[in-house]
Amino acid sequence: MEKIKMITPLVEMDGDEMTRVLWGMIKEELIKPFVDLKTEYYDLGLEYRNKTNDKITIDSANAIKKYGVGVKCATITPNADRVTEYNLKEMWKSPNGTIRAILDGAVFRAPILIDSIKPYVRTWKEPITIARHAYGDVYKDVEMKIESEGKVELVFTGKNGEEKRELIHDFKDNGVVLGMHNLNKSIESFARSCFNFALDSKQDLWFASKDTISKKYDHTFKDIFKEIFENEYKDKFKEVGIEYFYTLIDDAIARVIKSEGGYIWACKNYDGDVMSDMVATAFGSLAMMTSVLVSPEGNYEYEAAHGTVQRHYYKHLKGEETSTNSIATIFAWSGALRKRGELDNINELKLFADNLEKASLCTIDNGFMTKDLASLSSLENIKVVNSFEFIKKIRVNLENLYI
């Protein structure tokens, strides 16, 4: 077949460890043979982030603002051990957190369903989409270790010099303190992204926080969602036949477990991080979840919702065989290519994205799968394949769709 032409480049953000290895193979085996791929490339591998003092991450986020669509590989968020391992200048912030802070909006994560893999929660029949706020909370926090007796206060100094103070704690011994913030404007963007996504997908929207305990921070989220819904979206939801409701996050979890799925569950930033992993795992695997950041300006960033698969990478470096599931990374590429096709009116590119996903799921349905899925599948004749055989088998199935 003649390669599909692109008009506008994607912003491509490379990553770390095993996902970086698979990233390159996905491009070479599943995309470049079919698409005349245009990307603006940014290396977000930890070594290069360290070399550029993390400026490369900021540059990549601004490039998404310029081109409208980006696709990102999984990256390392360093802890103390990683600082030593990679000889880092400092413990750099989460790249995802940096990009989300610049783009704002909401991250929508939904499980990729396979007929032969049943959810651990037996009532679930339809996907549950997690809508995660993309700004603030612990991802923009300030932390301090307390190593002597003393008082810690929260202080706001207005432009006129007037101060407001709240006592956090009167320390009698060593401890630790954390400060975090959010912005009304960002919460408003989050709310509108969620309401619009619900209308587009015709799904009910839930929002949950803990306003009974956090009577100012969480309550602000609750109030903003309510005000925007009542003033801008209530009639639209009624017309489409969907609903919005708020509940406490502990009640939401109980409702989720007893539900059949098929709705959007909106969460604050950290809550969404945790709950999306819970939902993905309960549906089958962390490697079977789509993730897209949608900004208020209509910019899109697609990524895998899992980590860099460190353990498999170390095995790979030793020359040992791995069986790493690359589906979420493949779907990050297909999602970005489909959106690029939509924005540039390239139907062939949209169809290719559909076919790439179809070939990937067909591979699993035919019994060829990685080790993590084999233990979950109800199929009888299963062939467990390694990381690279899996991608090559998808390539064969993809080619067959174009014969």
N, C-alpha and C positions, 0 to 999 in steps of 0.2 A: 504493500500500500504506500501511497505517497504520504510523506510526513505532514501532520497537521500544523498549519502555520499559526504562530502567535503574533499579536500586535503589540501588546504591552507586557513588559516583563513581570514575573513574580519576584517578590523579595524572598530570597532563599537564605535561611539561617541554619548553618551547619552546627553540629553539637558534639557530644562526647561519647567515648567508650563504645559499647556494642551497638548502640543505636547509630552512632556515626559510621561504623562499618557497614551496617545494613542500609543506611541512607544512601551511600554511594552505589551500592548494588541495585537498590530500587531504581535509582536514576538510570543506570546503565542498562538494566534488564527490562524494566517495565515502562519507562517513559521515553527515553531518547530514541528507541527504535520506532516509535509511533508518533512522537511530537517533536517538532523543531523547537526545542525548549529554549525559552528566553528567561534568564533570571538575573537579578542583581544580587551577587553573592556576598554574604557576610559570615565570617568564621567566628562563631560564638563558642568554639572549643575553649576550655579553661585556660590553656596556655596563652592563647591570643587575647583573651579578655584581660589576663594579667599583664601582658605586654603593652596593651593600649590603655591600661588603668580603667578598663571597662567602658571606654568610650565607644568601642565597637557595638556594644549592646544598645546604647543610646542612638547611634547612627542608624542601626537597623530598624528601630522603632520609628524614627523620623522618615525612613525610606518607605515604610508601610503607609504613612500618611501621604506620601507623594504618589505612590503607585496603587494604593487601595487594597492590595491583597498580598499577604505573606504566608510562608509555610516554614515551620520551625521544627528542627530536630530536638530531641530531649537533651538537656544540659545539666551539668553538675552545679548544685548550689553548695559551695564548700563549707565544711565544718572545720574544727581544729585539726583533725587528722588529714584532711585534704590540703590544708595550708602547708603542712609538713611534706606531704607526698608530692605536691606540685611546686614546692618552694615559692609560694605566693607572697606578693608584697603585703596583702591584707586579706581578710576574710570577705571576699566580694559578695554583694547582695545577690539574691535570686534573679537571674536574667528575666524569668517570667514576670516577677514582681516589678522589675524596672520597665519592661515593655508595657505591662498593663497600666502602670501609673501614667505613662506617657499617652497611651491610646484611650484609656478609660473605658467605660461601658460595662459589658457583662460577658462572662465566659459561659457558653452553653455546652454541656457535656451529656452525651447520650450513649447508651450501650449499643453495640452491634450485635444483633440477634442472629443465632444459628438454630435451625429447626432441631438439630440433633443434640443441642446443649440446653438443658432445662435449668431455669433459675433455682438457686437454693431456696428461695422463698416461694413456696408452691402456689401462692395466690397470684403471683405476678404473671401477667399475660402480655402486657404492652410495655414498651420502653418507658423509663422514668428519666426525664431530662433535668439535670441539675443546672440551674442558672446561678452562676457565682459572680458576686460583685468583683470588679477588677481593680479596685483601688483601696489603699489604706489598710487599717487594722494592723496585725503584727508584721505585715510585709513592709510597712513604712515606720516601724517602731523605733523608739530610742530606749536603750537599756542601761542600767547602772548597777554595779555590785556595791552593796553597802557593807563596809568593813570596820565600822565603829558605831558607837551609840550616837543617835541623832534623829532629827526630824526631817521627813521628806514631804514636800508640799507641791501641789499643782498650782502654778502661777501663770496668770494671763496679764500681760502688760499692754494696755491699749495705746493707741497712737498719742493720746493726750497724757500718757504717763500714769493713768489710773490703773490700779492693780486689783485683780480678783484672786483669791486664794482658797484652796481646799486642802485640808490635811489628808495626805495619803496614809502615812503611818508614822508613829513615834517609835523608832527602832531602839530596842534595848540591847540588841545583839546583831551579829552579822545577818545579812539577807540579800535580797535582790528586788529591784523595782523596774517596772516597764511602763512606758508612756506611749499611747497610740492615738491616732486622730483619724477623722474623715471630714469630707466636705459636703455641704448640702448640695452643691452643684453636681458632684459626682454621684451622690445618692439619687438625685433626680434623673440623671442620665441612666443609671442602673435600672430604675423603676420603668422608665419609658422603653428601654431596650427589652425588658421582660414583657411588658404589656404588648408591645409590637410583635415580638416573637410569638406570644400566645395567640394573637389574632392571625398571624401568618400561618401558623401550624394548626389553628383551631383546636387548641388544647386548654384545659383549665390551668390556672396559675395559682400556686400556693406561695405565700411568703411566711417565713418563720424566723423569729429571733427570741430574745429573752428580756422583753421590756419590763417584766415584773421585778427583775433584779437590777438590770441596767436601765434606770428610769430616765436617763437623759440620752445616753449614747444609743442604745438599741431603740428606745422609744422614738428618737428622731427618725430612724429608718421607718418604723411603723407609721408615724404620722405623715411622712412625705409620700409613702406609697398610697396611703388612704386618700390624701388630698388630690394627688394626680389622678388616681382612679376615678374618684367621684367627679372631678371637674372635666376630665378629658376622655376617659375610656369606658365609663359605666354603660352608656347607651350602645357603644360599639360592641362590647362584650355581649350584651343582651341580644343584639341583632344577630350575632354569629352563633349564639346559643352556648356560650362558655361562661365560666364564673371565676371570680377572684376572691380568695379569702385569706385572712391572716390568722395564724395560731402560734402558740409558743413552740419552740423548737423541740422540746421533749414530747409534746403532744403530736407534733408533725411526724416524728420518728415512729410513734405508735401507729399513726394513721397509715404511714408509708408501708410498714410491714404487713398490715392487714388489707392493703389495697390490691387492685388488679393492675395498677400502673396506668400509663397513658396520659400523663400530665406533666407540667413543669413545676419544679420545686425550687424556688428562689431562696438563696442563702447569702449571708454576709461572706466576706472574702475567705476567712479561715474556715468557717463552717462549711462552705462549699468545697473547699479543698479536701476536707475529711469525708464529707458525705458522698462526694463523687467517687472516691475510692471504695467506700462501702457499697454503693450501688453497683459499681462496675464489678466488684468481686462477687457480689451476691447474684448478679446475672451470669457470671462465669469466670471472667478474667479481666485483670487490669489492662491487658493488652488488647481488649476488645471494646474500646470506648473512643468515640469521636470527641473532639474538643475544638471549639471555635470561639475566638474573642471577637465580639461585634462592638465597634465603637459608636458613639452618638453621631459621628460624621459619616458613618457608612463604610468604615474600613474594617477589613477582616484579616484575622491571623489564625491559621490552622496549625494544630500541633497534636502530637500524641500525648495522652493524659498520664502516661507512666514515666518512670525514670530511665536512666541510661543503661540499665541491666549490667551493673558493675561485675557481678559474679561471673556471668557468661564472658565478659570481656577479658577477665584474667585467664579464664580457660582458653579463650581464643588466642591470647598472646603466647600461651604455652604450646599451641598447636593442637589442642584438644578439640574434639567436636562439640558443638553446642546446638541446641534446638530452641532458638529464640523466635518468639511470635512477633512478626513484623506487621500484623494487620493494622494496628492503630496508626503506625507511621505511613503505611500505604494509603490509608483513608485520609490522613492529613494532606497528602499530595493530591488525592482525587478531589477532596473538598476544595482545595485552593484552585486547582485547574478548572473545576466546574464553575466556581465563582468568577474566575477570570473569563471564562467563556460566556457567562451570563452578562458581565459588564461590558465585554467587547463584542457581543452578538456573534460569537463563533459557535454555531451549533455542533460542529464536528468535535470541538474540544469538550463540550458538555457531554456528548455521547461517549467520547473516550473515557471520561471520568466515570460514567455509569458502567461502562464495560469493564474498566479496571476493578471496580468494586464487585461486579458480577463474577468476574473470573476468580477473584480472591475467595469469595464465599463458596463458589462452585468447587474450588479445590478442596475446601474443608468438607463440604457436603459429599464429595466423592471419596472421602476417607483418607485424604492426604493432609496431615496436620502436624503441628509441633507438639512437643511433649505435654505442655501445659493444657492443651485442649483435649488430648487423647484421654486424659484421666477424667474428663468431664463428659465426653461424648457418649451418646447412647448407640452409636453405630457399632456393628459387630466386626466388620472387616476394616480395621484401621491400620494404616501404614504410618508409623512415626518417622518423620523426616527431619534432617538437620536444617539449620538456619538458611543455608544457601540452596539446598534442594527444594525447600518450600517456595522460595521466590522463583526458582527456575520452573517449577511446576505451574505456578500462576502464569508465568510467561507463556507456556504452552497453551494453557486455557484461554489466555487473552488473544493469542494469535489465531486460535480456532474461531473466535468470534468475528474475525475479519476475513476469513477464508470464504 
